[in-house]
Amino acid sequence: MKSDTFHMSMLFDFYGDLLTDKQKELFDLYYNEDLSLSEIAEHAEISRQGVRDAIVRAETILRDTEDKVGLVRKYSGYESKLLQIREEAGYIARVNANLRNYEIAKHTDAILAAVDEMLK
């Protein structure tokens, strides 16, 4: 189940509010706190199988929602494009350091600031 921990954590960040409070708690303990099913079962005072079933249901909800909405996929694409924009604007700023064109510097600084804000 934990083979795609990062992806599941991303899905949880985007769609976690669609889960019940109990599913959120169990999912968080399993993926983010890295507890075993047995440890979670003891903590939640339910069976290990009950924990597993709840986590599998939560995973299904998160994956189905991503399949329909695609926010994580879109975000991942945007992030890589923003990093590319930052790299290109940085190159322009470095070239402009020799030219000393105030307008170019102003605009590249604005682009870099906007990209950095979007990546926060």
Secondary structure, 3 states (H helix, E strand, C coil): CHHHHHHHHHHHHHHHHHCCHHHHHHHHHHHHCCCCHHHHHHHHCCCHHHHHHHHHHHHHHHHHHHHHHCHHHHHHHHHHHHHHHHHHHHHHHHHHHHHCCHHHHHHHHHHHHHHHHHHC
